[in-house]
Amino acid sequence: MSGRLVRKGLGFSKALAMHRASSAWEDAVYNLTRPLKTLREEGSPEVGRFRRRWRGRTPAMAAGLTDHVWSVEELLRALPVLVNT
């Protein structure tokens, strides 16, 4: 997921602070917004005529930190701004 870690790539970070910020963003997106196929669980009972066999879960849902898949907008609104002191 990170182009910054590719050898001889153009997406490298010149500053350590930018690399840390990029890594923190990737971790948050991966853990909160991306349901993984390996973590899915059986779906809920039939609702109307449509039934979902599998319910996607994110790593944060599997760890019990949240109860839903976050949108990127929700993630941007919830994350605190880190300031170097």
N, C-alpha and C positions, 0 to 999 in steps of 0.2 A: 504494500500500500504506500510505502514511502519512497519517492523518487530521490529523496535526499541521502539515502544510504547506498545508492547504486554507484559502483565504481566508474569513474570517468563520465558521470552524468552532468547535465547542465543545471539540474535542480538542487545543487548543493547549498549548504548554509555557510556563509562566510563568518558569521558571528555565532558563538556558542549559545547566546541568549535566543537567537532566532531558531536554532536547532532545537533547543529545549521547548520553545513555544510550539513549534510545529509538531514535535513528538507528543506533547500534552494534548493538542487538538486531535491528532490521530487516535490517541488512546480513548479520548472521550467519544469520538464518533464511532469507533469500533465497538466500544462497550455499551453504548446507550442507544444508537440508532440503527445498527445493522443486525437483523435477526439471522442467526446461524442455523443452517440445516441440521447440524449435529446436535443442537440443543432443543429442537422442536419437540412438542408433546402432542398427544392426541387432542383433537379438537372438541368443541362443545357439542351437545346434542343438536339435532336438526332444528333449524330455525326457518320456518316457512318451507319453501321447497329447495332451498340451498343449504348444503352442509359442508363445512370445511373439515377435511380430514385431519389436517395438522394445524397447530397454532405455533407461529414463529416466536422464538424467545431470543433475547439478547443475553450476552454474558452477565450484564447487571441484573437482569430478571432472574437468571439461574442462580445468582448469588443472593437473591432476596433484597437487593438494594432499591428496586423499583418494580412497579406492577404493570407497566406498559412500555411499548416501543416509543421512544421519543422521536419527535421531528427535529430537523436541524434548527428550525426557528425556536423551538422550545429549548434546545440546547444552548443556543446563543443568548437567549434571555436569562437562563439559569446560571450560567458560569460566571463566577466573580472575576473581575479584572485584577490580575496580579501586577503588583508594582514593586520594582527593585528598590530596596532601601539601603 
